[in-house]
Each structure stands twice: as structure tokens, then as C-alpha cells.
Amino acid sequence: MPKRYPLPKRFNAALSEDAYARLRGLNERWGLGNNYLLVVLLEYLDAYADPGKLDQAFERFIEEYGAPERKAEG
């Protein structure tokens, strides 16, 4: 019997309609639930995402929607 993966941190995430639709589609296919799907996507990001294309995606997003101001550390 497989072990249950512990999810120690919980947070609320706001998603666009398109992003949420894709998450629901993955949930229908794999049945893991949103939290587990996000863990898989982020834990294995390097296995499926081209670094240059990922940078371009972030740049396009920031160009279109902007980025929040960074909080000062410390």
C-alpha cells in the first residue's frame, strides 16, 4: 500500500479561470486533488519545463499583468 504524502504547509492560491480549468482537468485524469497536483507540478518542474521557455512565460505574464512589489527582507 502506498504511503500518503504529508502536506505540511497549506495556503490559499488564487488562480485564473484558465489555470483552474487546467488544474481540474489534471484532477479528473489523476484524481490527486489540487494540493497534490500543485506539489507534483512544482517538485518536478525541472523534469518537464524548459528553463528558457519558463523564463519567457514569467516575462510575458509580468509584462501583461505586472508583478507585486517585493517585501523587504529582515
Number of C-alpha atoms within 10 A of each C-alpha: 3 4 5 6 8 7 9 5 6 7 6 6 7 8 10 9 9 9 11 13 12 12 18 16 12 15 15 11 9 10 12 13 13 14 15 15 17 13 13 12 13 11 10 11 13 11 9 8 12 11 11 8 10 13 12 12 12 12 14 12 12 12 10 9 9 10 11 7 6 6 6 5 4 3
